[in-house]
Amino acid sequence: MIIWIASYPKSGNTWLRLFLSCYSKTDDKEFNLQTLSQNDVYPNLKVLNALNVNHKKLLDIIKNWIPTQEYINLKKKVVFLKTHNSMCTINNYQFTNNKNTLGGVYLVRDPRDVALSYADHLQIDINQVVDNMLASDYVEVDEDENGDQYNKTLLGSWAENYNSWKTYNGRKILIIKYEDMILDPFKVFLKVIKYLNEINGTIIDENKIKNSIKKTSFQNLRMLEEKSGFPEKAKGKFFFRKGKIGDWKDNLEKNLVFKIEEKFKNEMKELEYL
């Protein structure tokens, strides 16, 4: 069964996955950034190719959301899958269902900070990134094994992505804020482990939580990336860029701040970003 680690890009998804990877190890000395596998990202080319899905057609990927998840679940074990996809239904094709999903953790971050981090990650103009974040039809692009770009993930706008997971009633979804992860990591990660204990019996070990937080601190992750690189780095200099709250106050143009706040006013008030 799948437990989703879901978010809009650059919202702490990878940090949580690394924490869970560290927490699950019996010997924490084994921990490194290469512990994450691209097979744990959904959708992924390996599964699409195994089912002969034409990955260059987004509708073909959408049509096979459920079949690819059924294929993953043939192993009959709990798997954590990263996704940026909205919890949506397109042409009667559901992103997931109770047969394939056990639960999920959704991470949300101030969209003003997301914009800056995402623009650096992709190395594209910040105005284009903000326009993408506001667009209901925004689709994330990836590269296949031949270096050809293809439409991979249907994100929608930042607010639509968040609301789609927040309102999903099929399974209990735990929502956590990136800012809380920064300000009180023990409280947040303890909440995550308690949630996993509830849905799949993960053992709660507070000492392991503290140790895993230490191993996956931003400073340590940045040091490991500088030393050995990181497979999920895109075009920016580093994947682990700043890990900062409120970077937008000094670095995001006022017209873009207004644009984001106007579009996402309700969600930002709900999340206490405004």
C-alpha positions in Angstrom: 0.0 0.0 0.0 1.1 3.5 -0.8 1.7 6.3 1.7 2.1 9.5 -0.2 4.6 12.2 0.6 2.9 15.0 -1.3 3.5 18.7 -1.8 3.9 21.5 -4.2 7.6 21.6 -5.3 10.2 23.1 -2.9 8.0 22.7 0.2 10.0 20.2 2.3 9.0 17.0 0.6 12.6 15.8 0.2 13.5 16.7 3.7 10.7 14.6 5.1 11.7 11.7 2.9 15.3 11.9 4.1 14.1 12.0 7.7 11.9 8.9 7.2 14.8 7.1 5.4 17.1 7.9 8.3 14.5 7.0 10.9 13.9 3.6 9.3 17.5 2.5 9.3 18.9 0.3 12.1 22.4 1.8 11.6 22.2 5.5 11.2 25.8 5.6 10.0 24.5 4.3 6.7 22.6 7.5 6.0 23.5 9.6 3.0 21.7 11.6 0.3 21.9 8.6 -2.1 19.6 6.7 0.2 16.6 8.2 -1.9 15.7 6.3 -5.0 14.1 7.8 -8.1 11.9 4.7 -8.0 10.2 6.3 -5.0 9.1 9.3 -7.1 5.6 9.1 -8.7 5.0 8.8 -11.5 8.3 7.3 -12.5 9.6 6.1 -15.9 10.5 2.6 -14.7 6.9 1.7 -13.9 5.5 3.5 -16.9 7.9 1.6 -19.2 7.1 -1.7 -17.5 3.4 -1.2 -18.4 4.2 0.1 -21.9 2.6 3.5 -21.1 3.6 6.3 -23.6 5.1 8.7 -21.1 5.3 11.5 -23.7 1.5 11.8 -23.6 0.2 13.2 -20.4 -3.3 11.8 -20.9 -1.7 8.3 -21.1 0.0 8.8 -17.8 -3.3 10.1 -16.3 -5.2 7.1 -17.7 -2.7 4.8 -16.0 -2.6 6.4 -12.5 -4.5 3.5 -11.0 -2.9 0.7 -13.1 0.6 1.9 -12.2 -0.3 2.1 -8.5 -1.7 -1.4 -8.7 1.6 -2.6 -10.3 3.6 -0.9 -7.5 1.3 -2.6 -4.9 1.9 -6.1 -6.3 4.8 -6.3 -3.9 2.3 -6.1 -1.1 4.3 -3.9 1.2 4.0 -0.3 2.4 5.9 2.1 0.2 6.5 5.8 0.6 6.1 7.7 -2.7 6.9 11.3 -3.4 4.5 13.2 -5.6 3.7 16.8 -6.6 0.5 15.7 -8.3 -2.8 17.2 -7.3 -5.3 14.8 -5.7 -7.6 15.2 -8.7 -9.9 13.4 -11.1 -9.4 14.1 -14.9 -11.9 12.7 -17.4 -13.1 10.3 -14.6 -9.6 9.1 -14.0 -8.9 9.3 -10.3 -5.3 10.1 -9.1 -5.7 7.3 -6.5 -8.2 5.2 -4.5 -8.5 3.4 -1.2 -7.4 0.1 -2.8 -4.0 1.6 -3.5 -3.5 4.3 -0.8 -3.0 3.8 2.9 -2.6 7.5 3.7 -0.4 10.5 3.0 1.5 13.4 4.5 1.0 16.7 2.6 3.6 19.5 3.1 2.7 23.1 2.5 4.9 26.2 2.4 4.4 29.9 2.1 3.9 30.4 -1.7 6.1 33.5 -1.7 9.1 31.5 -0.5 8.1 28.6 -2.8 8.3 31.0 -5.8 11.9 32.0 -5.0 13.1 28.5 -4.3 11.4 27.0 -7.3 12.8 29.6 -9.7 16.3 28.9 -8.4 15.7 25.2 -8.7 14.6 25.4 -12.3 16.8 28.4 -13.1 14.0 30.2 -14.9 12.6 33.7 -14.6 10.7 34.3 -11.4 7.8 35.9 -13.2 7.3 32.7 -15.2 7.4 30.7 -12.0 4.7 32.9 -10.4 2.5 32.6 -13.5 2.9 28.8 -13.3 1.9 28.8 -9.6 -1.2 30.7 -10.5 -2.2 28.5 -13.4 -4.8 25.7 -13.1 -3.3 23.8 -16.0 0.3 23.9 -14.8 2.1 20.7 -15.5 5.6 19.7 -14.3 8.1 18.8 -17.0 10.8 16.1 -16.6 13.4 14.5 -18.8 13.5 10.8 -19.8 16.5 8.6 -20.3 17.2 10.1 -23.7 17.1 13.7 -22.3 13.8 14.4 -24.0 11.4 16.5 -22.0 7.9 15.3 -21.3 4.8 16.4 -19.3 4.9 14.3 -16.1 2.9 15.7 -13.3 -0.4 17.7 -13.1 0.1 20.2 -10.3 -2.5 22.8 -11.0 -2.1 26.1 -9.1 -0.4 26.2 -5.6 -3.8 26.7 -3.9 -5.5 23.9 -6.0 -2.7 21.5 -5.2 -3.1 22.2 -1.4 -6.9 22.2 -1.4 -7.0 18.9 -3.4 -5.1 17.1 -0.7 -6.7 18.9 2.2 -10.2 18.0 1.1 -9.5 14.4 0.1 -11.8 12.1 2.0 -10.7 8.7 0.9 -8.0 8.4 3.5 -6.8 10.5 6.4 -4.2 13.0 5.2 -1.8 14.6 7.6 -1.0 18.2 6.6 2.1 19.9 8.0 3.7 23.3 7.4 7.3 23.7 6.2 7.7 26.6 8.6 6.7 24.4 11.6 9.3 21.9 10.5 11.9 24.6 10.7 10.7 26.2 14.0 9.9 23.0 16.0 11.2 19.9 14.1 10.8 17.5 17.0 7.1 18.4 17.5 6.4 18.1 13.8 8.3 14.9 13.1 6.8 13.3 16.3 3.4 14.1 14.8 4.4 12.4 11.6 5.6 9.3 13.3 2.5 9.1 15.5 0.4 9.4 12.3 2.4 6.5 10.7 2.0 4.5 13.9 -1.7 5.0 13.6 -2.0 3.9 10.0 0.7 1.2 9.6 2.2 0.5 13.1 5.5 2.5 12.8 7.2 2.3 16.2 7.5 5.6 18.0 11.0 6.1 19.3 11.7 9.7 20.5 15.5 9.2 20.7 15.5 8.0 17.1 13.4 11.0 16.1 15.9 13.4 17.7 18.9 11.6 16.1 17.2 11.6 12.7 16.4 15.3 13.0 20.1 15.9 13.7 21.2 13.8 10.7 18.8 15.6 8.4 19.4 19.1 9.6 19.6 21.6 6.7 23.3 22.3 7.6 24.1 18.6 7.4 22.2 18.0 4.2 23.9 20.9 2.5 27.3 19.6 3.7 26.5 16.2 2.3 25.4 17.7 -1.0 28.5 19.8 -1.3 30.6 16.7 -0.6 28.9 14.1 -2.9 26.1 15.8 -4.9 22.4 15.0 -4.9 20.5 13.1 -7.6 17.4 15.4 -7.4 19.3 18.6 -7.9 18.0 20.3 -11.0 19.7 23.4 -12.6 20.3 25.4 -9.5 23.7 25.4 -7.8 22.4 23.4 -4.8 19.1 21.5 -4.1 19.4 22.6 -0.4 19.6 26.3 -1.1 18.7 28.3 2.0 16.1 26.5 4.0 14.9 29.9 5.2 11.6 31.3 6.3 10.6 34.7 4.9 13.3 34.9 2.2 10.6 36.6 0.1 10.6 39.7 2.3 14.1 40.7 0.9 14.2 39.0 -2.5 10.7 38.9 -4.1 9.5 41.9 -6.0 6.5 43.7 -4.6 4.4 43.3 -7.6 4.9 39.5 -7.4 4.2 39.5 -3.7 0.9 41.3 -4.4 0.0 38.9 -7.3 0.5 35.8 -5.1 -1.3 37.3 -2.0 -4.2 38.4 -4.1 -4.7 35.1 -5.8 -4.1 32.9 -2.8 -5.6 35.2 -0.1 -8.0 32.7 1.4 -5.5 29.8 1.7 -2.8 32.1 3.0 -5.1 33.5 5.7 -6.2 29.9 6.6 -2.5 28.9 6.9 -1.6 32.1 8.8 0.7 33.3 6.1 -1.3 36.5 6.0 
